[in-house]
C-alpha cells in the first residue's frame, strides 16, 4: 500500500502492542504518513498481519514490555536498522475481567501492574537516555485510560494502574527537547507553556479494541478555568481504533510542551 501523506516523513517510531486494536491503528497511520514503524508485541500473528500491510514501512520484533532485555534489544535493533529513533508509543496494556476488588487474584494484580506500569518505567530507563544521547529530541506517548480519572466499578486495580501511567507521565524532569504526553483512550491532553489546552474528546461511541467492545461513555465536562483558552475538537463517529488517527498524529506533531498538569475529565 502507498502512503497517504508525509507528516511523519523521516521519523522512526516504536509502537508497543501494535499487533491489534489502537496499537495496530497507530502503526498503520504512522506508516501512511511516511514514518518507519517497529511494532513490539508478544502477539506474533497480529503483528505480522499488521506489518504485512506496509512491508516497506512496518517491521515487527517480538517484545515482552515487562522485560528490560527486550526493551534494550528493540531499541538497539531499531537504531541499527534505521539510524535513529524519534517516537515511542507505550500502547501495550492489559486488564482482567470485571469483578469485586477482593476477588482479584495476586496473579491478575501483578500482571496488570507489570504490563501497564512496569513497562512505562522500563521505557523511561531505556528510551529517554537514547533520545538524549541522539541530541535531537523526540516524543513519548503513553496510552492511559479514562479509568485513571473516573475509576470504573469492578476494575479497581486496572484503574489504579492507569492512574500510575498518567502520574508517571507528568512527573519525570526531562530536557526540553524530550516531550512526554499521556492519552486517555477517550480523551487526549497536550498542554503548552502558555496554558493552551488541546483536547480531543469522544463520547457516546463504543470503541472496538481487539475482540472487546467498550461500554458507552456519557459526555464529560472539562472543569477548565475560563482564563485558559481551550480548543475542543469533536471527532467523527467511530467504531474502529483507526478513527483515532487525528489524536495519534497531533500528539507527535504538537509543538506544545507537557506541563505535567492533571485535568479530570
BADRENFI-70186 format. One record per residue (C-alpha): residue number from 1; residue in three letters; x, y, z. Coordinates in pm, whole numbers, m for minus. Layout:
! BADRENFI-70186
REC    nr   rest        u        v        w
REC   NUM    ala        X        Y        Z
...
***
This chain:
! BADRENFI-70186
REC    nr   rest        u        v        w
REC     1    unk        0        0        0
REC     2    unk      113      356      m61
REC     3    unk      138      633      196
REC     4    unk     m131      899      216
REC     5    unk       86     1185      339
REC     6    unk      427     1293      463
REC     7    unk      355     1442      803
REC     8    unk      591     1192      969
REC     9    unk      840     1152      686
REC    10    unk     1187     1077      820
REC    11    unk     1055      975     1162
REC    12    unk     1112      636     1323
REC    13    unk      859      507     1575
REC    14    unk      832      214     1813
REC    15    unk      474      111     1894
REC    16    unk      424     m146     2169
REC    17    unk      120     m368     2144
REC    18    unk       94     m282     1775
REC    19    unk      m47     m618     1672
REC    20    unk     m409     m524     1739
REC    21    unk     m651     m252     1846
REC    22    unk     m520      100     1900
REC    23    unk     m161      m10     1851
REC    24    unk     m232     m150     1506
REC    25    unk     m419      165     1407
REC    26    unk     m133      383     1529
REC    27    unk      129      180     1343
REC    28    unk      m69      184     1020
REC    29    unk     m144      556     1038
REC    30    unk      217      642     1109
REC    31    unk      326      433      811
REC    32    unk       68      607      593
REC    33    unk      226      938      690
REC    34    unk      576      831      597
REC    35    unk      720      702      925
REC    36    unk      921      385      968
REC    37    unk      748      182     1237
REC    38    unk      872     m100     1456
REC    39    unk      597     m297     1630
REC    40    unk      693     m453     1962
REC    41    unk      444     m720     2067
REC    42    unk      407    m1073     2204
REC    43    unk      118    m1118     1960
REC    44    unk      325    m1251     1673
REC    45    unk       36    m1336     1443
REC    46    unk     m129     m997     1486
REC    47    unk      194     m803     1445
REC    48    unk      287     m994     1130
REC    49    unk      m58     m925      987
REC    50    unk      m22     m551     1051
REC    51    unk      333     m531      918
REC    52    unk      234     m719      601
REC    53    unk        7     m428      505
REC    54    unk      307     m193      479
REC    55    unk      609     m423      448
REC    56    unk      843     m144      343
REC    57    unk      746       74      639
REC    58    unk      641     m155      927
REC    59    unk      857     m423     1082
REC    60    unk      795     m645     1382
REC    61    unk     1003     m760     1676
REC    62    unk      878     m995     1943
REC    63    unk      874     m798     2265
REC    64    unk      762     m853     2622
REC    65    unk      719     m500     2760
REC    66    unk      784     m627     3113
REC    67    unk     1137     m735     3014
REC    68    unk     1430     m493     3038
REC    69    unk     1630     m709     2799
REC    70    unk     1353     m687     2538
REC    71    unk     1339     m307     2568
REC    72    unk     1713     m281     2522
REC    73    unk     1704     m518     2226
REC    74    unk     1416     m348     2042
REC    75    unk     1563        0     2082
REC    76    unk     1909     m117     1979
REC    77    unk     1783     m304     1673
REC    78    unk     1559      m14     1572
REC    79    unk     1852      229     1576
REC    80    unk     2071      m24     1397
REC    81    unk     1812      m65     1120
REC    82    unk     1711      300     1078
REC    83    unk     1997      503     1223
REC    84    unk     1786      674     1490
REC    85    unk     1452      665     1671
REC    86    unk     1213      955     1732
REC    87    unk      883      833     1874
REC    88    unk      772      580     2132
REC    89    unk      407      490     2181
REC    90    unk      359      295     2504
REC    91    unk       35      133     2396
REC    92    unk       65     m222     2529
REC    93    unk     m172     m284     2818
REC    94    unk     m390     m544     2983
REC    95    unk     m673     m581     3232
REC    96    unk     m881     m851     3398
REC    97    unk    m1247     m946     3393
REC    98    unk    m1469     m700     3581
REC    99    unk    m1503     m828     3938
REC   100    unk    m1508     m710     4303
REC   101    unk    m1167     m595     4422
REC   102    unk    m1146     m866     4689
REC   103    unk    m1180    m1133     4419
REC   104    unk     m886    m1017     4209
REC   105    unk     m605    m1271     4230
REC   106    unk     m245    m1182     4309
REC   107    unk     m150    m1306     3962
REC   108    unk     m407    m1077     3795
REC   109    unk     m292     m780     4002
REC   110    unk       74     m844     3927
REC   111    unk       12     m891     3556
REC   112    unk     m181     m564     3527
REC   113    unk       87     m361     3704
REC   114    unk      373     m531     3520
REC   115    unk      226     m468     3175
REC   116    unk       65     m130     3240
REC   117    unk      312       33     3481
REC   118    unk      643     m151     3484
REC   119    unk      655     m114     3105
REC   120    unk      643      267     3141
REC   121    unk      927      251     3393
REC   122    unk     1139       34     3164
REC   123    unk     1067      268     2874
REC   124    unk     1189      565     3078
REC   125    unk     1510      379     3166
REC   126    unk     1589      284     2807
REC   127    unk     1420      514     2555
REC   128    unk     1473      851     2724
REC   129    unk     1852      805     2750
REC   130    unk     1858      716     2380
REC   131    unk     1675     1038     2287
REC   132    unk     1913     1242     2500
REC   133    unk     2213     1064     2350
REC   134    unk     2091     1137     1997
REC   135    unk     2067     1505     2086
REC   136    unk     1770     1586     1865
REC   137    unk     1474     1517     2087
REC   138    unk     1163     1313     2032
REC   139    unk      820     1221     2164
REC   140    unk      684      961     2404
REC   141    unk      310      892     2407
REC   142    unk      173      690     2698
REC   143    unk     m173      543     2650
REC   144    unk     m370      586     2970
REC   145    unk     m744      545     3027
REC   146    unk    m1047      738     3140
REC   147    unk    m1040      490     3428
REC   148    unk     m745      689     3563
REC   149    unk     m968      993     3607
REC   150    unk    m1305      830     3663
REC   151    unk    m1248      483     3809
REC   152    unk    m1500      224     3694
REC   153    unk    m1657      m26     3935
REC   154    unk    m1508     m374     3926
REC   155    unk    m1173     m262     3781
REC   156    unk    m1009     m104     4085
REC   157    unk     m656     m225     4016
REC   158    unk     m675     m161     3642
REC   159    unk     m791      195     3717
REC   160    unk     m506      232     3965
REC   161    unk     m251      113     3711
REC   162    unk     m368      369     3458
REC   163    unk     m362      639     3724
REC   164    unk        2      548     3774
REC   165    unk       61      584     3399
REC   166    unk      m86      935     3397
REC   167    unk      109     1044     3705
REC   168    unk      435      894     3581
REC   169    unk      390     1085     3256
REC   170    unk      358     1414     3439
REC   171    unk      644     1353     3675
REC   172    unk      990     1300     3526
REC   173    unk     1219     1605     3490
REC   174    unk     1343     1597     3132
REC   175    unk     1538     1810     2885
REC   176    unk     1306     2044     2695
REC   177    unk     1367     1851     2373
REC   178    unk     1200     1537     2511
REC   179    unk      821     1559     2508
REC   180    unk      608     1314     2704
REC   181    unk      230     1309     2685
REC   182    unk      m43     1081     2808
REC   183    unk     m352      990     2614
REC   184    unk     m670      860     2770
REC   185    unk     m843      624     2533
REC   186    unk    m1132      867     2508
REC   187    unk     m952     1196     2575
REC   188    unk     m613     1326     2463
REC   189    unk     m447     1611     2650
REC   190    unk     m147     1816     2546
REC   191    unk      m51     2132     2732
REC   192    unk      160     2425     2625
REC   193    unk      385     2665     2808
REC   194    unk      122     2934     2759
REC   195    unk     m155     2733     2918
REC   196    unk     m331     2629     2599
REC   197    unk     m519     2305     2639
REC   198    unk     m574     2100     2328
REC   199    unk     m848     1850     2395
REC   200    unk     m975     1590     2153
REC   201    unk    m1285     1437     2301
REC   202    unk    m1502     1147     2203
REC   203    unk    m1818     1029     2374
REC   204    unk    m2123      809     2347
REC   205    unk    m1937      600     2091
REC   206    unk    m1850      235     2153
REC   207    unk    m1486      168     2066
REC   208    unk    m1386     m174     1942
REC   209    unk    m1040     m281     2055
REC   210    unk     m939     m632     1962
REC   211    unk    m1236     m858     2034
REC   212    unk    m1396     m644     2303
REC   213    unk    m1639     m356     2281
REC   214    unk    m1623      m85     2543
REC   215    unk    m1939       39     2718
REC   216    unk    m2100      367     2619
REC   217    unk    m1946      676     2776
REC   218    unk    m2153      983     2870
REC   219    unk    m2034     1331     2782
REC   220    unk    m1787     1458     3038
REC   221    unk    m1739     1818     3145
REC   222    unk    m1393     1970     3146
REC   223    unk    m1353     2186     3461
REC   224    unk    m1105     2421     3297
REC   225    unk    m1073     2778     3432
REC   226    unk    m1208     3028     3183
REC   227    unk     m874     3213     3186
REC   228    unk     m722     2933     2983
REC   229    unk     m809     2928     2614
REC   230    unk     m946     2593     2513
REC   231    unk     m972     2427     2178
REC   232    unk    m1210     2133     2158
REC   233    unk    m1212     1909     1853
REC   234    unk    m1511     1677     1829
REC   235    unk    m1407     1367     1642
REC   236    unk    m1641     1198     1394
REC   237    unk    m1847      894     1498
REC   238    unk    m1630      588     1509
REC   239    unk    m1621      222     1598
REC   240    unk    m1267      131     1499
REC   241    unk     m935      244     1654
REC   242    unk     m826      374     1313
REC   243    unk    m1068      663     1359
REC   244    unk     m848      787     1644
REC   245    unk     m575      875     1391
REC   246    unk     m606     1254     1444
REC   247    unk     m506     1203     1807
REC   248    unk     m202      991     1732
REC   249    unk      m75     1241     1476
REC   250    unk     m145     1554     1680
REC   251    unk       38     1416     1981
REC   252    unk      356     1375     1775
REC   253    unk      322     1694     1575
REC   254    unk      226     1917     1868
REC   255    unk      482     2188     1937
REC   256    unk      334     2237     2282
REC   257    unk      527     2108     2579
REC   258    unk      368     1897     2851
REC   259    unk      325     2094     3175
REC   260    unk      259     1772     3366
REC   261    unk      m74     1904     3489
REC   262    unk     m371     1681     3555
REC   263    unk     m723     1771     3447
REC   264    unk    m1002     1529     3548
REC   265    unk    m1244     1468     3261
***
